[in-house]
Amino acid sequence: MNLDSFVTLLKTSYSAYNLLVRMQEKQ
């Protein structure tokens, strides 16, 4: 796995985590 794909994976995970946190805050 090269650095580019790792950074993309990291950004995707971060975005998904942020979305999850926002959804929990609304409840």
N, C-alpha and C positions, 0 to 999 in steps of 0.2 A: 504493500500500500504506500503510495507516494504522499507527499505533504499536501498537495492540492486536494486530494480526495479526503484527507483527514480534516482539513480546515472546513471543507464543505459539510462533512458529517458533524463537526462541532457546531457550526452555525445552525444546522437543522435541528440539532438536539436543543440548542439554546432557545431557538424560536418556539419549539414545541413546549419547552419548560415554561417559558413566559406565558404562552397561551393557557397552559394548565393553571398557573397561578392566578391569572386574571379571571378565569372562569370560577375558581374557588372563592375569590374575593367578592364576586357579585352575589353569591348566595348568602 
